[in-house]
Amino acid sequence: MKKIYRILVTNDDGYEAKGLLNLVEALKEIEDVRVTVVAPASEKSACGHSLTIIRPLRFVGICDDFFKLDDGTPSDCVYLALSTMFVDQKPDLLISGINRGSNMGEDITYSGTAAGAMEGVLHGIPSIAISQVMDFTDPEGDFTLARKSIKKLVLKIKDGSFPLPEREFLNVNIPPDLDSTDNKYAKMKITYAGYRLYANDSHLHRNPRGEEYYWLGTHPLNFSARNGVEGISDYEAIREGNISITPIKLDMSAYKSMQKLKEWIED
């Protein structure tokens, strides 16, 4: 009897997101795979690695092996799925995405998509975060290359092994809006997380009563070189029309600064 390869899927764009539905369809094209989806009931973009501990959470069944978590974050989705649906046997793989928009550089620390994968590797599950970089003049986007890429990665893991040690996950970014004629030219590039350039972008508005409120804006994808690092960044790979695959580890200790800090504290 063939072993069923079990994949847990989540995202941060919500259970109805086009990227999530494309991901599920692509995974179900692989033989001997069972896909379980637990996704937020509403969009939770930029929620980071947050857990909900101040109110109860509730699963809502959508169809077979497909659930939304009422007001839950991606981390909630993974945490609760593992403690309720996968008690006897962990999933073989966790995939978070396909996110609508990039998750490169330090944006990873904001990302609910990346957080879903972080929660997975904390529990010892090989995990992938995948994001579709968008040309927002086309708000629908095209997920053809993303589907092809995730199937290739899953088959390689399923038929072989996961390439990273514990508490490390794959962060995948797909270049924007390549049609099927261009897909064959996109190559998978191993990258490091780029140096993201940030600025404040908030927009003041007033409601009909004159009360002020703000919308936080989005920033253009501006990056610079990371000094002293070999290889190419995620942003450079995307800019060249290639697929970026970055190994991300959860240990954020600044080891190179420890001796300097020790000398400073003892001075």
C-alpha positions in Angstrom: 0.0 0.0 0.0 1.3 3.4 -1.0 2.1 5.9 1.7 -0.1 9.0 1.6 2.0 12.2 1.8 0.2 14.7 4.0 0.6 18.4 3.4 -0.8 21.1 5.7 -1.5 24.4 3.9 -2.1 27.8 5.3 -1.7 31.5 4.2 -2.2 35.0 5.4 -4.5 36.3 2.6 -7.5 34.4 3.9 -9.2 31.2 2.9 -10.8 32.6 -0.3 -7.5 34.0 -1.7 -6.7 33.2 -5.3 -3.1 32.2 -4.4 -4.2 29.7 -1.8 -6.7 28.1 -4.2 -4.1 27.9 -6.9 -1.7 26.2 -4.5 -4.3 23.6 -3.4 -5.1 22.8 -7.0 -1.5 22.4 -7.9 -0.8 20.1 -5.0 -3.7 17.9 -5.7 -2.2 17.2 -9.1 0.6 15.2 -7.4 -0.1 11.5 -6.8 -0.5 10.1 -3.3 -0.9 13.5 -1.7 -3.5 14.5 0.8 -3.9 18.3 1.3 -5.4 19.8 4.5 -6.1 23.5 4.5 -6.4 25.6 7.6 -6.4 29.3 6.7 -7.5 32.6 8.3 -11.1 33.6 7.9 -10.0 37.1 6.8 -6.8 38.7 5.5 -4.0 38.8 8.1 -1.2 40.3 6.0 1.8 41.6 7.9 0.6 40.1 11.2 4.0 38.5 11.8 4.4 35.5 14.0 1.5 36.3 16.3 -0.7 33.9 18.3 -4.1 34.7 19.6 -4.2 34.2 23.3 -6.8 36.7 24.5 -9.9 35.2 22.9 -11.1 31.8 21.8 -10.8 30.5 18.3 -13.1 28.4 16.2 -12.7 26.2 13.2 -15.3 26.5 10.4 -15.5 23.7 7.9 -15.7 24.8 4.3 -15.5 21.4 2.6 -13.5 18.1 3.1 -10.1 18.9 4.6 -10.6 22.6 4.2 -11.2 24.8 7.2 -11.1 28.5 8.0 -10.1 29.7 11.5 -12.4 32.4 12.7 -10.3 35.5 13.2 -7.1 33.4 13.5 -3.6 34.2 12.3 -1.4 31.9 10.2 0.5 30.9 13.3 -2.8 30.1 15.0 -3.9 28.0 12.0 -0.8 25.9 12.2 -0.6 25.6 15.9 -4.3 24.5 16.3 -4.2 22.2 13.3 -1.2 20.3 14.7 -2.8 20.1 18.2 -6.2 18.9 16.9 -6.0 17.3 13.4 -2.5 15.9 13.5 -2.2 14.6 17.0 -1.2 11.1 16.1 1.0 11.9 13.1 2.5 15.2 12.0 2.1 16.4 8.4 5.0 15.5 6.1 5.2 19.1 4.8 3.8 22.5 5.5 3.3 25.1 2.8 2.2 28.7 3.5 1.0 30.7 0.6 0.8 31.4 -2.3 1.0 35.0 -0.9 -0.2 37.9 -3.1 2.8 40.1 -3.0 6.5 39.6 -2.2 8.2 38.6 1.0 11.8 39.5 0.6 14.5 41.0 2.8 13.5 42.1 6.3 9.8 42.0 5.2 10.1 38.4 6.3 9.8 39.6 9.9 6.4 41.3 9.2 5.1 38.4 7.0 2.2 36.2 8.1 3.1 33.9 5.2 6.6 33.4 6.5 5.2 33.1 10.1 3.1 30.1 9.0 6.3 28.4 7.9 8.1 29.5 11.1 5.4 27.8 13.2 5.8 24.7 11.1 9.6 24.3 11.7 9.2 25.1 15.4 7.2 21.9 15.5 9.7 19.9 13.5 7.8 20.0 10.2 9.6 20.8 6.9 8.1 24.0 5.7 8.0 26.3 2.7 6.7 29.9 2.4 5.9 30.9 -1.2 5.0 34.4 -2.4 4.0 35.8 -5.8 5.6 39.1 -6.5 2.9 41.3 -8.0 2.6 43.9 -10.6 -0.3 45.7 -9.0 -1.4 47.2 -12.2 -2.8 43.7 -12.7 -4.4 43.0 -9.4 -5.5 39.5 -10.3 -2.0 38.3 -11.0 -0.8 35.1 -12.7 0.1 32.1 -10.6 1.2 29.8 -13.5 4.9 29.9 -12.7 4.2 29.7 -8.9 2.2 26.5 -9.4 4.8 25.0 -11.6 7.6 25.9 -9.1 5.9 24.6 -5.9 5.0 21.3 -7.6 8.7 20.9 -8.6 9.9 21.6 -5.1 7.3 19.3 -3.4 8.1 16.4 -5.7 11.8 16.8 -5.0 11.1 16.8 -1.2 8.5 14.0 -1.4 10.8 11.7 -3.5 13.9 12.6 -1.6 14.4 14.7 1.5 14.0 18.3 2.8 17.3 20.1 2.2 17.5 22.1 5.5 18.2 21.3 9.1 15.7 21.9 11.9 14.3 25.3 12.5 15.0 26.5 9.0 12.5 26.9 6.2 12.5 27.7 2.5 11.3 31.2 1.5 10.3 31.2 -2.2 9.5 34.3 -4.2 8.2 34.1 -7.8 8.8 36.9 -10.3 5.7 38.9 -11.4 3.3 38.1 -14.2 5.3 35.9 -16.5 3.0 34.3 -19.1 3.5 30.7 -20.2 5.8 31.7 -23.0 8.3 33.3 -20.6 8.1 30.7 -17.8 10.7 28.5 -19.3 13.3 31.2 -19.0 12.9 31.6 -15.2 15.6 29.8 -13.2 15.6 28.8 -9.6 18.3 30.9 -7.8 19.5 30.3 -4.3 19.6 33.7 -2.6 20.1 35.5 0.7 17.6 38.0 2.2 18.2 41.4 0.7 18.8 44.7 2.5 15.3 46.4 2.4 15.1 50.2 2.3 12.1 51.5 4.3 10.4 54.9 4.8 7.3 55.9 6.7 4.2 56.0 4.6 0.9 56.8 6.4 -2.1 58.5 5.0 -4.3 60.8 7.1 -8.1 60.8 6.5 -11.2 62.1 8.4 -14.5 60.4 8.9 -17.8 62.3 8.5 -17.6 63.5 12.1 -14.2 65.0 11.5 -12.3 62.4 13.5 -8.8 61.6 12.2 -7.7 58.1 11.2 -4.7 56.7 9.4 -4.0 54.1 6.7 -0.5 52.6 6.7 0.7 52.7 3.1 2.9 50.2 1.2 6.4 50.9 0.1 8.0 50.4 -3.3 10.4 47.4 -3.5 13.7 49.3 -2.9 16.8 47.4 -1.9 20.5 47.9 -1.7 23.6 45.7 -1.7 24.4 43.9 1.5 28.1 44.4 2.1 30.4 41.5 2.5 27.9 38.8 1.5 28.6 36.5 -1.4 25.9 35.5 -3.9 22.8 37.3 -4.9 19.9 38.6 -3.0 16.2 37.7 -3.3 15.5 41.0 -4.9 18.3 40.7 -7.5 16.9 37.3 -8.5 13.4 38.6 -8.9 14.6 41.7 -10.8 16.3 39.4 -13.3 13.1 37.4 -13.8 14.2 34.4 -11.8 12.7 32.5 -8.9 14.3 33.2 -5.5 14.8 30.5 -2.9 16.2 31.6 0.4 16.9 29.4 3.4 15.7 31.2 6.5 16.7 30.2 10.0 14.8 31.2 13.2 18.0 31.8 15.3 18.4 35.6 15.0 21.4 35.8 17.4 24.0 38.2 16.2 27.0 35.9 16.8 29.5 38.3 15.3 28.6 41.0 17.7 28.8 38.9 20.9 32.5 39.5 21.6 32.2 43.2 20.9 29.2 43.4 23.2 31.0 41.5 25.9 33.9 43.9 25.7 31.5 46.9 25.8 29.6 45.6 28.9 32.8 44.9 30.8 34.4 48.2 30.0 
